[in-house]
């Protein structure tokens, strides 16, 4: 489940009309959501608030052996008109599962960004500032995000350590190119990233490609990816398919050309919807006088189904099992998960935890 600050950051993407899915960082988003989900450890509580359309705060407290936590602040230059109450947030927006690739939004024209006053341009660029301090390690994480033009965006993530006197932790560059095939209702994407870590004086590079069906595709929605890390010698492939309205399946195969080691993992997710309670129909006075029933008026827009919970499960070739149940109880959103090692009969449970989120 997304943390509140990640949810607000996605609201910034929507408010600034940015094609978030058209990013190299989202190339394997479906596989990560279905297979690489984190199971909580111990008890963790998140309390957050969108105090104004431009400012948000969040506090995190956990207990895994020792008490730790963090507090974070976020500022957005453009107002964020999004639901912030945890009792009203649509769970589809915070629970990440199979990601159906949508049609790309047409980029804004440069003249649409121009704002003039008294013969001078006064327009500005949408900007987001975010900072998070982890305690008791005193580790600072910062994010600066700014729309530079109608098409690209620049994003810099800089993890800092207080005792390093503000030394940059990681800096890199990403790029992604896409091609839509209308004949097969699919989209091919290819990209690469380069990064350098100043703290450990090392760098890296990776290449990746993806094919995903578009909403117009009449068959089962599917997503296939291939990523390469030539320096480490890793090759990773994933294949995900939405087998039903509420069921998705995914598989992953990793291989290292240097050590000849390989890993296999499969997983699934199942969405459970709340049953709709039919409202009791009462006859109007006009219908009673005419000895007939009232005409049934269908709503112009059908009411969306409410999510009761989502079950995620994965297993690898070493019989390590991961289970996750996410949902909402009253005002709280929760994540309950466990990691199980089925080969260890004496202590099969490796981790068990519960995470609660409340926002206003």
Short mmCIF file of the C-alpha atoms (twelve columns), coordinates in Angstrom:
data_MODEL
# 
_entry.id   MODEL 
# 
loop_
_atom_site.group_PDB 
_atom_site.id 
_atom_site.type_symbol 
_atom_site.label_atom_id 
_atom_site.label_alt_id 
_atom_site.label_comp_id 
_atom_site.label_asym_id 
_atom_site.label_seq_id 
_atom_site.Cartn_x 
_atom_site.Cartn_y 
_atom_site.Cartn_z 
_atom_site.pdbx_PDB_model_num 
ATOM 1   C CA . UNK A 1   0.000   0.000   0.000   1 
ATOM 2   C CA . UNK A 2   1.272   3.432   -0.883  1 
ATOM 3   C CA . UNK A 3   2.279   5.704   1.952   1 
ATOM 4   C CA . UNK A 4   0.379   8.957   2.215   1 
ATOM 5   C CA . UNK A 5   3.258   11.054  0.839   1 
ATOM 6   C CA . UNK A 6   3.529   8.816   -2.237  1 
ATOM 7   C CA . UNK A 7   -0.228  9.189   -2.715  1 
ATOM 8   C CA . UNK A 8   0.088   12.993  -2.559  1 
ATOM 9   C CA . UNK A 9   3.012   12.873  -4.992  1 
ATOM 10  C CA . UNK A 10  0.821   11.019  -7.500  1 
ATOM 11  C CA . UNK A 11  -1.802  13.727  -7.002  1 
ATOM 12  C CA . UNK A 12  0.872   16.242  -8.044  1 
ATOM 13  C CA . UNK A 13  1.495   14.253  -11.252 1 
ATOM 14  C CA . UNK A 14  -2.213  14.372  -12.049 1 
ATOM 15  C CA . UNK A 15  -2.517  18.080  -11.221 1 
ATOM 16  C CA . UNK A 16  0.447   18.947  -13.458 1 
ATOM 17  C CA . UNK A 17  -0.827  16.716  -16.311 1 
ATOM 18  C CA . UNK A 18  2.301   14.590  -16.307 1 
ATOM 19  C CA . UNK A 19  2.299   11.140  -17.971 1 
ATOM 20  C CA . UNK A 20  3.658   9.292   -14.935 1 
ATOM 21  C CA . UNK A 21  3.375   5.853   -16.534 1 
ATOM 22  C CA . UNK A 22  5.632   6.982   -19.380 1 
ATOM 23  C CA . UNK A 23  8.749   6.717   -17.188 1 
ATOM 24  C CA . UNK A 24  11.615  4.227   -16.992 1 
ATOM 25  C CA . UNK A 25  11.093  3.893   -13.245 1 
ATOM 26  C CA . UNK A 26  7.620   2.461   -13.965 1 
ATOM 27  C CA . UNK A 27  8.817   -0.082  -16.544 1 
ATOM 28  C CA . UNK A 28  8.424   -3.050  -14.158 1 
ATOM 29  C CA . UNK A 29  5.768   -1.502  -11.872 1 
ATOM 30  C CA . UNK A 30  3.305   -4.379  -12.378 1 
ATOM 31  C CA . UNK A 31  5.834   -7.091  -11.482 1 
ATOM 32  C CA . UNK A 32  7.054   -5.162  -8.443  1 
ATOM 33  C CA . UNK A 33  3.488   -4.723  -7.180  1 
ATOM 34  C CA . UNK A 34  2.635   -8.410  -7.605  1 
ATOM 35  C CA . UNK A 35  5.941   -10.028 -6.580  1 
ATOM 36  C CA . UNK A 36  8.254   -7.591  -4.786  1 
ATOM 37  C CA . UNK A 37  5.792   -6.267  -2.205  1 
ATOM 38  C CA . UNK A 38  7.206   -5.703  1.267   1 
ATOM 39  C CA . UNK A 39  5.655   -7.541  4.193   1 
ATOM 40  C CA . UNK A 40  5.453   -5.373  7.333   1 
ATOM 41  C CA . UNK A 41  7.533   -6.271  10.380  1 
ATOM 42  C CA . UNK A 42  6.125   -5.648  13.829  1 
ATOM 43  C CA . UNK A 43  3.661   -2.823  14.362  1 
ATOM 44  C CA . UNK A 44  3.831   0.468   12.443  1 
ATOM 45  C CA . UNK A 45  1.551   3.510   12.564  1 
ATOM 46  C CA . UNK A 46  1.347   6.354   10.039  1 
ATOM 47  C CA . UNK A 47  -0.518  9.589   10.825  1 
ATOM 48  C CA . UNK A 48  -0.728  12.131  7.981   1 
ATOM 49  C CA . UNK A 49  -2.581  15.241  6.951   1 
ATOM 50  C CA . UNK A 50  -3.089  17.417  3.882   1 
ATOM 51  C CA . UNK A 51  -3.447  20.566  5.933   1 
ATOM 52  C CA . UNK A 52  -3.807  22.780  2.850   1 
ATOM 53  C CA . UNK A 53  -3.919  22.170  -0.916  1 
ATOM 54  C CA . UNK A 54  -0.181  23.012  -1.049  1 
ATOM 55  C CA . UNK A 55  1.212   21.464  2.144   1 
ATOM 56  C CA . UNK A 56  1.225   17.965  3.642   1 
ATOM 57  C CA . UNK A 57  2.793   16.361  6.706   1 
ATOM 58  C CA . UNK A 58  3.281   12.773  7.803   1 
ATOM 59  C CA . UNK A 59  4.546   11.056  10.948  1 
ATOM 60  C CA . UNK A 60  5.637   7.422   11.129  1 
ATOM 61  C CA . UNK A 61  6.263   5.321   14.233  1 
ATOM 62  C CA . UNK A 62  7.301   1.672   14.307  1 
ATOM 63  C CA . UNK A 63  8.396   -0.982  16.761  1 
ATOM 64  C CA . UNK A 64  10.668  -3.783  15.549  1 
ATOM 65  C CA . UNK A 65  12.930  -4.602  18.483  1 
ATOM 66  C CA . UNK A 66  13.476  -0.875  19.059  1 
ATOM 67  C CA . UNK A 67  11.319  2.155   18.445  1 
ATOM 68  C CA . UNK A 68  12.043  4.005   15.206  1 
ATOM 69  C CA . UNK A 69  10.181  6.449   13.026  1 
ATOM 70  C CA . UNK A 70  10.300  9.414   10.716  1 
ATOM 71  C CA . UNK A 71  8.563   12.692  9.968   1 
ATOM 72  C CA . UNK A 72  8.183   14.257  6.544   1 
ATOM 73  C CA . UNK A 73  6.932   17.434  4.902   1 
ATOM 74  C CA . UNK A 74  5.791   18.138  1.353   1 
ATOM 75  C CA . UNK A 75  5.154   21.372  -0.529  1 
ATOM 76  C CA . UNK A 76  3.554   21.736  -3.962  1 
ATOM 77  C CA . UNK A 77  3.403   24.962  -5.936  1 
ATOM 78  C CA . UNK A 78  0.152   23.872  -7.600  1 
ATOM 79  C CA . UNK A 79  -2.931  23.153  -5.445  1 
ATOM 80  C CA . UNK A 80  -3.643  19.458  -4.934  1 
ATOM 81  C CA . UNK A 81  -7.394  18.849  -5.000  1 
ATOM 82  C CA . UNK A 82  -7.453  15.244  -3.868  1 
ATOM 83  C CA . UNK A 83  -9.237  13.220  -1.204  1 
ATOM 84  C CA . UNK A 84  -7.038  13.013  1.888   1 
ATOM 85  C CA . UNK A 85  -9.303  11.328  4.460   1 
ATOM 86  C CA . UNK A 86  -8.319  7.691   4.940   1 
ATOM 87  C CA . UNK A 87  -11.990 6.772   5.326   1 
ATOM 88  C CA . UNK A 88  -12.834 8.131   1.843   1 
ATOM 89  C CA . UNK A 89  -9.702  7.419   -0.255  1 
ATOM 90  C CA . UNK A 90  -10.372 5.014   -3.111  1 
ATOM 91  C CA . UNK A 91  -8.291  1.906   -2.355  1 
ATOM 92  C CA . UNK A 92  -7.570  1.526   -6.079  1 
ATOM 93  C CA . UNK A 93  -5.414  4.661   -5.740  1 
ATOM 94  C CA . UNK A 94  -3.261  3.397   -2.843  1 
ATOM 95  C CA . UNK A 95  -3.105  -0.373  -3.392  1 
ATOM 96  C CA . UNK A 96  -0.793  -1.134  -6.294  1 
ATOM 97  C CA . UNK A 97  -1.594  -4.203  -8.367  1 
ATOM 98  C CA . UNK A 98  -1.748  -4.966  -12.070 1 
ATOM 99  C CA . UNK A 99  -1.157  -1.681  -13.910 1 
ATOM 100 C CA . UNK A 100 -3.221  -1.321  -17.059 1 
ATOM 101 C CA . UNK A 101 -1.271  0.926   -19.443 1 
ATOM 102 C CA . UNK A 102 -3.452  3.792   -20.643 1 
ATOM 103 C CA . UNK A 103 -3.355  5.829   -23.807 1 
ATOM 104 C CA . UNK A 104 -0.693  8.524   -23.691 1 
ATOM 105 C CA . UNK A 105 -1.985  12.007  -23.032 1 
ATOM 106 C CA . UNK A 106 -1.170  14.519  -25.745 1 
ATOM 107 C CA . UNK A 107 1.536   16.905  -24.486 1 
ATOM 108 C CA . UNK A 108 0.600   20.504  -23.878 1 
ATOM 109 C CA . UNK A 109 1.574   23.049  -26.472 1 
ATOM 110 C CA . UNK A 110 4.270   25.512  -25.312 1 
ATOM 111 C CA . UNK A 111 1.924   28.480  -25.819 1 
ATOM 112 C CA . UNK A 112 -0.583  26.927  -23.388 1 
ATOM 113 C CA . UNK A 113 1.933   27.481  -20.572 1 
ATOM 114 C CA . UNK A 114 2.316   31.180  -21.260 1 
ATOM 115 C CA . UNK A 115 0.779   33.675  -18.820 1 
ATOM 116 C CA . UNK A 116 1.109   37.360  -19.570 1 
ATOM 117 C CA . UNK A 117 0.541   40.454  -17.456 1 
ATOM 118 C CA . UNK A 118 1.242   44.017  -18.565 1 
ATOM 119 C CA . UNK A 119 3.273   42.761  -21.510 1 
ATOM 120 C CA . UNK A 120 5.491   40.481  -19.388 1 
ATOM 121 C CA . UNK A 121 5.460   36.707  -18.976 1 
ATOM 122 C CA . UNK A 122 4.666   35.732  -15.407 1 
ATOM 123 C CA . UNK A 123 4.057   32.000  -15.801 1 
ATOM 124 C CA . UNK A 124 5.891   29.583  -13.502 1 
ATOM 125 C CA . UNK A 125 6.701   25.863  -13.513 1 
ATOM 126 C CA . UNK A 126 4.989   23.323  -11.254 1 
ATOM 127 C CA . UNK A 127 7.381   22.340  -8.459  1 
ATOM 128 C CA . UNK A 128 7.286   19.827  -5.619  1 
ATOM 129 C CA . UNK A 129 9.588   19.770  -2.564  1 
ATOM 130 C CA . UNK A 130 9.712   16.832  -0.171  1 
ATOM 131 C CA . UNK A 131 11.871  15.991  2.830   1 
ATOM 132 C CA . UNK A 132 11.906  13.081  5.258   1 
ATOM 133 C CA . UNK A 133 14.045  12.592  8.365   1 
ATOM 134 C CA . UNK A 134 14.507  9.057   9.714   1 
ATOM 135 C CA . UNK A 135 15.055  8.585   13.438  1 
ATOM 136 C CA . UNK A 136 17.135  7.571   15.316  1 
ATOM 137 C CA . UNK A 137 19.581  7.183   12.384  1 
ATOM 138 C CA . UNK A 138 19.307  10.897  11.449  1 
ATOM 139 C CA . UNK A 139 19.107  10.014  7.754   1 
ATOM 140 C CA . UNK A 140 17.627  12.703  5.547   1 
ATOM 141 C CA . UNK A 141 15.855  11.978  2.253   1 
ATOM 142 C CA . UNK A 142 14.996  14.826  -0.106  1 
ATOM 143 C CA . UNK A 143 13.115  15.104  -3.391  1 
ATOM 144 C CA . UNK A 144 12.992  18.010  -5.842  1 
ATOM 145 C CA . UNK A 145 10.570  17.656  -8.748  1 
ATOM 146 C CA . UNK A 146 9.913   20.300  -11.397 1 
ATOM 147 C CA . UNK A 147 8.203   20.455  -14.764 1 
ATOM 148 C CA . UNK A 148 10.685  22.128  -17.111 1 
ATOM 149 C CA . UNK A 149 8.666   21.945  -20.330 1 
ATOM 150 C CA . UNK A 150 5.354   20.506  -21.592 1 
ATOM 151 C CA . UNK A 151 7.025   17.174  -22.486 1 
ATOM 152 C CA . UNK A 152 9.925   16.232  -20.179 1 
ATOM 153 C CA . UNK A 153 10.328  16.498  -16.422 1 
ATOM 154 C CA . UNK A 154 13.439  16.515  -14.284 1 
ATOM 155 C CA . UNK A 155 13.554  14.459  -11.097 1 
ATOM 156 C CA . UNK A 156 16.435  14.294  -8.649  1 
ATOM 157 C CA . UNK A 157 16.431  12.015  -5.619  1 
ATOM 158 C CA . UNK A 158 19.119  12.783  -3.061  1 
ATOM 159 C CA . UNK A 159 19.429  10.658  0.065   1 
ATOM 160 C CA . UNK A 160 21.624  12.465  2.581   1 
ATOM 161 C CA . UNK A 161 23.241  11.577  5.885   1 
ATOM 162 C CA . UNK A 162 23.553  14.181  8.583   1 
ATOM 163 C CA . UNK A 163 27.057  13.128  9.557   1 
ATOM 164 C CA . UNK A 164 28.181  13.340  5.910   1 
ATOM 165 C CA . UNK A 165 27.726  17.134  5.963   1 
ATOM 166 C CA . UNK A 166 25.279  17.190  3.071   1 
ATOM 167 C CA . UNK A 167 27.165  14.977  0.631   1 
ATOM 168 C CA . UNK A 168 25.068  13.863  -2.332  1 
ATOM 169 C CA . UNK A 169 24.100  10.190  -2.058  1 
ATOM 170 C CA . UNK A 170 22.867  9.248   -5.537  1 
ATOM 171 C CA . UNK A 171 22.417  11.043  -8.826  1 
ATOM 172 C CA . UNK A 172 21.415  9.616   -12.177 1 
ATOM 173 C CA . UNK A 173 19.656  9.985   -15.494 1 
ATOM 174 C CA . UNK A 174 16.734  8.006   -16.965 1 
ATOM 175 C CA . UNK A 175 15.073  7.921   -20.348 1 
ATOM 176 C CA . UNK A 176 12.249  6.021   -22.047 1 
ATOM 177 C CA . UNK A 177 10.984  5.827   -25.629 1 
ATOM 178 C CA . UNK A 178 7.621   4.364   -26.623 1 
ATOM 179 C CA . UNK A 179 5.972   3.126   -29.809 1 
ATOM 180 C CA . UNK A 180 2.276   2.288   -30.087 1 
ATOM 181 C CA . UNK A 181 1.116   -0.438  -32.485 1 
ATOM 182 C CA . UNK A 182 -2.534  0.224   -33.303 1 
ATOM 183 C CA . UNK A 183 -2.752  -2.999  -35.282 1 
ATOM 184 C CA . UNK A 184 -2.251  -5.181  -32.186 1 
ATOM 185 C CA . UNK A 185 -3.489  -2.622  -29.610 1 
ATOM 186 C CA . UNK A 186 -0.195  -2.682  -27.732 1 
ATOM 187 C CA . UNK A 187 2.722   -0.449  -26.835 1 
ATOM 188 C CA . UNK A 188 6.456   -1.165  -26.948 1 
ATOM 189 C CA . UNK A 189 8.709   0.754   -24.559 1 
ATOM 190 C CA . UNK A 190 12.506  0.780   -24.300 1 
ATOM 191 C CA . UNK A 191 14.770  2.792   -22.040 1 
ATOM 192 C CA . UNK A 192 17.903  2.979   -19.930 1 
ATOM 193 C CA . UNK A 193 19.250  4.556   -16.773 1 
ATOM 194 C CA . UNK A 194 22.672  5.561   -15.476 1 
ATOM 195 C CA . UNK A 195 23.452  6.458   -11.873 1 
ATOM 196 C CA . UNK A 196 26.415  7.241   -9.644  1 
ATOM 197 C CA . UNK A 197 26.670  6.931   -5.866  1 
ATOM 198 C CA . UNK A 198 29.042  9.449   -4.311  1 
ATOM 199 C CA . UNK A 199 28.991  7.761   -0.910  1 
ATOM 200 C CA . UNK A 200 30.352  4.410   -2.111  1 
ATOM 201 C CA . UNK A 201 32.109  5.762   -5.246  1 
ATOM 202 C CA . UNK A 202 30.345  3.346   -7.595  1 
ATOM 203 C CA . UNK A 203 28.018  3.604   -10.594 1 
ATOM 204 C CA . UNK A 204 25.651  1.474   -12.588 1 
ATOM 205 C CA . UNK A 205 23.692  1.195   -15.789 1 
ATOM 206 C CA . UNK A 206 20.654  -0.800  -16.879 1 
ATOM 207 C CA . UNK A 207 18.572  -1.303  -20.006 1 
ATOM 208 C CA . UNK A 208 14.983  -2.443  -20.258 1 
ATOM 209 C CA . UNK A 209 12.065  -3.078  -22.564 1 
ATOM 210 C CA . UNK A 210 8.350   -3.690  -22.129 1 
ATOM 211 C CA . UNK A 211 5.330   -4.721  -24.138 1 
ATOM 212 C CA . UNK A 212 1.869   -4.053  -22.721 1 
ATOM 213 C CA . UNK A 213 -1.603  -4.231  -24.188 1 
ATOM 214 C CA . UNK A 214 -3.799  -1.136  -24.319 1 
ATOM 215 C CA . UNK A 215 -7.393  -0.873  -23.015 1 
ATOM 216 C CA . UNK A 216 -8.692  -1.352  -26.586 1 
ATOM 217 C CA . UNK A 217 -7.189  -4.869  -26.663 1 
ATOM 218 C CA . UNK A 218 -10.015 -7.423  -26.700 1 
ATOM 219 C CA . UNK A 219 -8.041  -10.304 -25.186 1 
ATOM 220 C CA . UNK A 220 -6.611  -10.701 -21.708 1 
ATOM 221 C CA . UNK A 221 -4.516  -7.696  -20.613 1 
ATOM 222 C CA . UNK A 222 -0.840  -8.672  -20.362 1 
ATOM 223 C CA . UNK A 223 2.535   -7.085  -19.655 1 
ATOM 224 C CA . UNK A 224 5.977   -8.552  -20.453 1 
ATOM 225 C CA . UNK A 225 9.324   -6.951  -19.547 1 
ATOM 226 C CA . UNK A 226 13.051  -7.621  -20.047 1 
ATOM 227 C CA . UNK A 227 15.761  -5.786  -18.087 1 
ATOM 228 C CA . UNK A 228 19.557  -6.082  -18.344 1 
ATOM 229 C CA . UNK A 229 22.326  -4.978  -15.991 1 
ATOM 230 C CA . UNK A 230 25.565  -5.531  -17.961 1 
ATOM 231 C CA . UNK A 231 27.919  -4.586  -15.102 1 
ATOM 232 C CA . UNK A 232 26.420  -7.126  -12.690 1 
ATOM 233 C CA . UNK A 233 25.504  -9.611  -15.412 1 
ATOM 234 C CA . UNK A 234 21.845  -9.840  -14.382 1 
ATOM 235 C CA . UNK A 235 19.007  -10.629 -16.796 1 
ATOM 236 C CA . UNK A 236 15.431  -10.409 -15.541 1 
ATOM 237 C CA . UNK A 237 12.184  -11.229 -17.351 1 
ATOM 238 C CA . UNK A 238 8.617   -10.871 -16.088 1 
ATOM 239 C CA . UNK A 239 5.215   -11.813 -17.478 1 
ATOM 240 C CA . UNK A 240 1.935   -10.659 -15.944 1 
ATOM 241 C CA . UNK A 241 -1.625  -11.240 -17.077 1 
ATOM 242 C CA . UNK A 242 -4.982  -10.090 -15.754 1 
ATOM 243 C CA . UNK A 243 -6.760  -13.442 -15.796 1 
ATOM 244 C CA . UNK A 244 -10.085 -12.062 -14.574 1 
ATOM 245 C CA . UNK A 245 -11.777 -8.939  -13.366 1 
ATOM 246 C CA . UNK A 246 -10.387 -9.413  -9.845  1 
ATOM 247 C CA . UNK A 247 -7.499  -11.852 -10.445 1 
ATOM 248 C CA . UNK A 248 -3.971  -11.191 -11.753 1 
ATOM 249 C CA . UNK A 249 -1.053  -13.607 -12.175 1 
ATOM 250 C CA . UNK A 250 2.657   -12.870 -12.552 1 
ATOM 251 C CA . UNK A 251 5.942   -14.771 -12.986 1 
ATOM 252 C CA . UNK A 252 9.584   -13.678 -12.837 1 
ATOM 253 C CA . UNK A 253 12.842  -15.304 -13.936 1 
ATOM 254 C CA . UNK A 254 16.292  -13.941 -13.029 1 
ATOM 255 C CA . UNK A 255 19.607  -15.212 -14.400 1 
ATOM 256 C CA . UNK A 256 23.218  -14.135 -13.820 1 
ATOM 257 C CA . UNK A 257 25.600  -14.762 -16.723 1 
ATOM 258 C CA . UNK A 258 28.664  -14.650 -14.434 1 
ATOM 259 C CA . UNK A 259 27.625  -17.037 -11.661 1 
ATOM 260 C CA . UNK A 260 24.981  -19.001 -13.653 1 
ATOM 261 C CA . UNK A 261 22.611  -18.612 -10.702 1 
ATOM 262 C CA . UNK A 262 18.903  -18.263 -11.403 1 
ATOM 263 C CA . UNK A 263 15.747  -17.442 -9.468  1 
ATOM 264 C CA . UNK A 264 12.111  -18.156 -10.237 1 
ATOM 265 C CA . UNK A 265 9.136   -16.526 -8.560  1 
ATOM 266 C CA . UNK A 266 5.384   -16.638 -9.170  1 
ATOM 267 C CA . UNK A 267 2.619   -14.656 -7.543  1 
ATOM 268 C CA . UNK A 268 -0.988  -13.540 -7.729  1 
ATOM 269 C CA . UNK A 269 -3.410  -10.980 -6.380  1 
ATOM 270 C CA . UNK A 270 -7.125  -11.296 -5.703  1 
ATOM 271 C CA . UNK A 271 -9.411  -8.311  -5.158  1 
ATOM 272 C CA . UNK A 272 -12.505 -8.791  -3.017  1 
ATOM 273 C CA . UNK A 273 -15.381 -6.360  -3.544  1 
ATOM 274 C CA . UNK A 274 -18.108 -5.496  -1.083  1 
ATOM 275 C CA . UNK A 275 -21.552 -6.755  -1.959  1 
ATOM 276 C CA . UNK A 276 -23.998 -4.035  -2.823  1 
ATOM 277 C CA . UNK A 277 -27.042 -3.807  -0.582  1 
ATOM 278 C CA . UNK A 278 -30.153 -3.200  -2.631  1 
ATOM 279 C CA . UNK A 279 -32.148 -0.230  -1.440  1 
ATOM 280 C CA . UNK A 280 -35.718 -0.939  -0.483  1 
ATOM 281 C CA . UNK A 281 -38.049 0.501   -3.090  1 
ATOM 282 C CA . UNK A 282 -41.012 2.492   -1.828  1 
ATOM 283 C CA . UNK A 283 -43.968 3.374   -4.033  1 
ATOM 284 C CA . UNK A 284 -44.737 7.022   -4.479  1 
ATOM 285 C CA . UNK A 285 -48.233 8.371   -3.810  1 
ATOM 286 C CA . UNK A 286 -48.822 8.877   -7.551  1 
ATOM 287 C CA . UNK A 287 -47.952 5.230   -8.232  1 
ATOM 288 C CA . UNK A 288 -50.283 4.041   -5.458  1 
ATOM 289 C CA . UNK A 289 -53.206 6.065   -6.839  1 
ATOM 290 C CA . UNK A 290 -52.531 4.663   -10.341 1 
ATOM 291 C CA . UNK A 291 -52.217 1.097   -9.016  1 
ATOM 292 C CA . UNK A 292 -48.755 0.595   -10.531 1 
ATOM 293 C CA . UNK A 293 -45.066 0.521   -9.662  1 
ATOM 294 C CA . UNK A 294 -42.730 3.451   -10.081 1 
ATOM 295 C CA . UNK A 295 -40.592 3.454   -13.189 1 
ATOM 296 C CA . UNK A 296 -37.047 2.207   -12.612 1 
ATOM 297 C CA . UNK A 297 -34.575 4.985   -13.345 1 
ATOM 298 C CA . UNK A 298 -31.067 3.731   -14.056 1 
ATOM 299 C CA . UNK A 299 -28.268 6.086   -12.909 1 
ATOM 300 C CA . UNK A 300 -26.394 7.775   -15.746 1 
ATOM 301 C CA . UNK A 301 -23.059 6.772   -14.183 1 
ATOM 302 C CA . UNK A 302 -22.942 3.391   -12.391 1 
ATOM 303 C CA . UNK A 303 -21.728 3.506   -8.804  1 
ATOM 304 C CA . UNK A 304 -18.135 2.233   -8.471  1 
ATOM 305 C CA . UNK A 305 -17.612 -0.968  -6.561  1 
ATOM 306 C CA . UNK A 306 -16.109 -0.592  -3.105  1 
ATOM 307 C CA . UNK A 307 -13.033 -2.659  -2.318  1 
ATOM 308 C CA . UNK A 308 -13.270 -4.908  0.727   1 
ATOM 309 C CA . UNK A 309 -9.659  -6.080  0.585   1 
ATOM 310 C CA . UNK A 310 -6.819  -7.354  -1.577  1 
ATOM 311 C CA . UNK A 311 -4.927  -10.609 -1.061  1 
ATOM 312 C CA . UNK A 312 -1.409  -10.951 -2.497  1 
ATOM 313 C CA . UNK A 313 0.730   -14.089 -2.464  1 
ATOM 314 C CA . UNK A 314 4.123   -15.076 -3.890  1 
ATOM 315 C CA . UNK A 315 6.450   -18.071 -3.730  1 
ATOM 316 C CA . UNK A 316 9.949   -18.736 -5.091  1 
ATOM 317 C CA . UNK A 317 11.989  -21.838 -5.902  1 
ATOM 318 C CA . UNK A 318 13.250  -22.009 -2.296  1 
ATOM 319 C CA . UNK A 319 9.678   -22.356 -0.991  1 
ATOM 320 C CA . UNK A 320 9.721   -18.947 0.641   1 
ATOM 321 C CA . UNK A 321 6.159   -17.681 0.801   1 
ATOM 322 C CA . UNK A 322 4.942   -14.113 1.173   1 
ATOM 323 C CA . UNK A 323 1.353   -13.192 2.076   1 
ATOM 324 C CA . UNK A 324 -0.263  -9.773  2.246   1 
ATOM 325 C CA . UNK A 325 -3.802  -8.614  3.022   1 
ATOM 326 C CA . UNK A 326 -4.661  -4.941  2.520   1 
ATOM 327 C CA . UNK A 327 -7.915  -3.136  3.149   1 
ATOM 328 C CA . UNK A 328 -9.747  -0.669  5.372   1 
ATOM 329 C CA . UNK A 329 -11.491 -0.847  8.749   1 
ATOM 330 C CA . UNK A 330 -13.590 2.192   9.676   1 
ATOM 331 C CA . UNK A 331 -11.199 5.183   9.537   1 
ATOM 332 C CA . UNK A 332 -7.987  3.153   9.233   1 
ATOM 333 C CA . UNK A 333 -6.291  1.601   6.228   1 
ATOM 334 C CA . UNK A 334 -4.289  -1.487  7.134   1 
ATOM 335 C CA . UNK A 335 -1.653  -3.846  5.746   1 
ATOM 336 C CA . UNK A 336 -1.250  -7.271  7.345   1 
ATOM 337 C CA . UNK A 337 1.507   -9.535  6.075   1 
ATOM 338 C CA . UNK A 338 3.783   -12.453 6.819   1 
ATOM 339 C CA . UNK A 339 6.882   -14.122 5.346   1 
ATOM 340 C CA . UNK A 340 7.039   -17.903 5.677   1 
ATOM 341 C CA . UNK A 341 9.985   -20.248 5.009   1 
ATOM 342 C CA . UNK A 342 8.360   -23.602 4.336   1 
ATOM 343 C CA . UNK A 343 11.719  -25.441 4.492   1 
ATOM 344 C CA . UNK A 344 12.236  -24.465 8.122   1 
ATOM 345 C CA . UNK A 345 9.790   -26.657 9.976   1 
ATOM 346 C CA . UNK A 346 10.964  -25.435 13.415  1 
ATOM 347 C CA . UNK A 347 10.523  -21.692 12.729  1 
ATOM 348 C CA . UNK A 348 8.563   -21.197 9.512   1 
ATOM 349 C CA . UNK A 349 7.436   -17.614 10.249  1 
ATOM 350 C CA . UNK A 350 10.274  -15.246 9.323   1 
ATOM 351 C CA . UNK A 351 8.274   -12.032 9.720   1 
ATOM 352 C CA . UNK A 352 4.810   -10.970 10.816  1 
ATOM 353 C CA . UNK A 353 3.559   -7.423  10.959  1 
ATOM 354 C CA . UNK A 354 0.704   -4.948  10.850  1 
ATOM 355 C CA . UNK A 355 0.778   -1.407  9.425   1 
ATOM 356 C CA . UNK A 356 -1.968  1.144   10.085  1 
ATOM 357 C CA . UNK A 357 -2.515  4.437   8.254   1 
ATOM 358 C CA . UNK A 358 -4.716  7.345   9.235   1 
ATOM 359 C CA . UNK A 359 -4.955  10.594  7.287   1 
ATOM 360 C CA . UNK A 360 -7.142  13.674  7.388   1 
# 
